[in-house]
Each structure stands twice: as structure tokens, then as C-alpha cells.
Amino acid sequence: MQMNLSLTDELCTKCGLCCDGSLLDDVELKNEQEAFGLELMGLQIDRDDVPALPLPCTALKGKRCSIYKNRPNTCRRFECKLLQRANRGEVSIAEAKNTITKTLKQSAIVKTICTKIEGKEGDRSLREVYHSTLENHDAKKDPQHVLYAKLTNEMDIMDVLVKKHFIDV
């Protein structure tokens, strides 16, 4: 499916959620050759089961891909549900931008709460940071469990936004 360039410029370059770790944990790569090419460009590759590019992607600069012409095959083919719906005319550009803004804010809320609890920023995907924060639950950091309850609630909101507008989680 070919993306409309103007929609890509209008939406994708204002979003970056698929690259910043808010939607996905990693990008599965086509093969070792693709992985090697990305490593030559200075990107880290995970090789647990299949080669994958961990997210957030270090090639993301602001909301733009710094290796766009050499991006992985999976990235070339990916279109979130919001972009697909905008391409079909089911949502306006203004509605799509509003959804992007709302989702970016929600992602930031989750990250901020995790940082308050952990005392440091994470460089992993949103879900990895969230699960790590819950696994390392320390009652001394949040004796009333207020932050943990808020974190769970805010991540639930994020999951609804992601599933409704971007990908099936």
C-alpha cells in the first residue's frame, strides 16, 4: 500500500509514535543483511530470536527518521490505522492531528510517572518501561501506592488510544 506523500508529511512527521517506542517494542528486520546494514549506520540490533531494531529508534531525530532512505523494510511497509483511515478519507487531517497530539501527551504522562517512580528516564519502549516499573514496585518509593495506581490507569488510557487509532496491541 503506497502512502500519500502529503499525508505522510502532514501526519507521520508530526507523530513519530511508531519509532519512539510508544506503540511498539522493536522492529523485526527482514534478515541478517538488513541488520548488518543498520549496524554499519551505527544502530544497535537485538538478535534474540530474529534480528530486530529496538525502540525507541536512535535514528529518530525529533519526529523524523534520519535514515529514511535506508530505513528497514518493515518501516517502509508500516502504516498505522490512523494513516490508513486518513488515506481513505474516513478521518480528516485535523482529526488525525488531534489524535496524534492526544496520544503523544498520553505517552508523555506515562513516561513522566515512570520517571517519578524510578527516579530516572528509560531508554526502552513505553511498555518495557511500564512493565519494569511495575515489576520493581517499591512501597518505599510510593507508600500510598498512589503513583502506581495512577500509572496503571494512565497506561490503560494509552492502550485504548493505541488500539483504537494505531495498532492492535
C-alpha positions in Angstrom: 0.0 0.0 0.0 1.5 3.3 -1.1 1.3 6.3 1.3 0.2 9.6 0.1 3.3 11.8 0.4 1.3 14.8 1.6 -0.4 12.8 4.3 3.0 11.4 5.3 4.3 15.0 5.5 1.2 16.1 7.3 0.9 13.3 9.8 3.9 11.0 10.2 6.5 13.7 10.5 4.4 15.3 13.3 3.9 12.0 15.1 6.8 9.5 15.4 4.9 7.2 17.8 5.8 4.2 15.7 9.5 5.0 16.1 9.7 6.4 19.6 8.7 3.2 21.4 5.2 4.4 22.3 3.4 1.8 20.0 6.0 -1.0 19.6 8.9 -2.5 21.4 11.0 -3.2 18.3 11.0 -3.5 14.6 11.6 -7.0 13.2 14.1 -7.0 10.5 14.0 -8.9 7.2 17.3 -10.7 7.6 20.9 -10.5 8.8 21.9 -8.5 5.8 19.4 -5.8 6.7 20.6 -5.9 10.3 24.2 -5.6 9.3 23.5 -2.6 7.1 21.8 -0.8 10.1 24.7 -1.7 12.3 27.0 -0.1 9.8 24.9 3.1 10.2 25.5 2.9 13.9 22.2 1.4 15.1 22.0 -1.2 17.8 20.4 -4.5 16.8 18.9 -7.1 19.1 19.4 -10.7 18.0 17.4 -12.8 20.5 15.2 -14.8 18.1 15.2 -12.8 14.9 17.2 -9.6 14.3 15.3 -6.6 15.5 15.8 -2.9 15.9 14.9 -1.9 19.5 12.7 1.1 20.0 12.9 4.0 20.6 14.9 4.1 17.4 18.1 6.1 17.7 17.7 7.2 14.1 14.6 9.2 15.1 15.6 12.8 15.3 12.7 14.9 16.6 9.8 13.3 14.7 11.8 12.5 11.6 13.9 9.4 10.6 17.5 10.3 9.9 18.0 7.2 7.8 14.7 7.4 5.9 16.1 6.4 2.5 17.8 3.4 4.2 15.1 2.5 6.7 14.2 -1.2 7.3 11.7 -2.9 5.1 9.2 -3.2 7.9 9.3 0.5 8.5 8.8 1.1 4.7 5.7 -1.1 4.8 4.2 0.1 8.1 1.1 2.2 8.1 -0.8 2.8 11.3 -4.6 2.6 11.4 -4.8 6.4 11.6 -2.8 6.9 8.4 -4.9 4.2 6.6 -8.1 5.9 7.7 -6.8 9.3 6.7 -5.8 7.9 3.3 -9.4 6.5 2.8 -10.9 9.9 3.8 -12.5 8.4 7.0 -10.8 11.0 9.2 -9.7 14.5 8.4 -6.2 15.7 8.7 -7.3 17.9 11.6 -8.9 14.9 13.4 -5.8 12.8 12.8 -3.5 15.6 14.1 -5.7 15.9 17.2 -5.5 12.2 17.8 -1.7 12.3 17.4 -1.4 15.2 19.8 -3.6 13.5 22.4 -1.6 10.2 22.1 1.7 12.0 22.3 0.5 13.7 25.5 -0.7 10.4 27.0 2.6 8.7 26.2 4.4 11.6 28.0 2.2 11.2 31.0 3.0 7.5 31.3 6.7 8.2 30.9 6.7 11.0 33.5 5.0 8.8 36.1 7.5 6.0 35.4 10.4 8.6 35.8 8.9 9.9 39.1 8.8 6.3 40.5 12.1 5.1 39.1 14.0 8.3 39.6 15.4 8.1 36.1 14.3 8.2 32.4 14.2 5.0 30.5 15.6 4.5 27.0 13.4 1.5 26.3 9.9 1.3 24.8 7.0 2.6 26.7 5.7 -0.9 27.5 9.1 -2.1 28.6 9.5 0.9 31.0 5.9 0.5 32.3 6.4 -3.3 33.0 9.8 -2.7 34.5 8.4 0.0 36.8 5.6 -2.4 38.0 8.0 -5.3 38.4 10.3 -3.2 40.5 7.5 -2.0 42.7 8.9 -0.5 45.8 6.5 0.6 48.5 9.1 2.9 49.9 9.0 5.0 46.7 5.2 5.2 46.8 3.9 4.2 50.3 0.3 5.0 49.5 0.5 3.3 46.0 -0.9 6.5 44.5 1.6 6.7 41.7 1.4 3.0 40.8 -2.4 3.3 40.7 -2.2 6.4 38.5 0.4 4.7 36.3 -1.8 1.7 35.7 -4.8 4.0 34.9 -2.8 6.2 32.5 -1.3 3.1 30.7 -4.8 1.7 30.3 -5.8 5.0 28.6 -2.8 4.8 26.4 -3.6 1.2 25.4 -7.1 2.3 24.4 -5.8 5.1 22.2 -3.2 2.8 20.6 -5.6 0.0 19.9 -8.3 2.4 18.6 -6.2 4.6 16.4 -2.8 3.0 15.7 -2.2 -0.8 16.0 -3.8 -3.8 17.7 -2.0 -4.4 21.0 
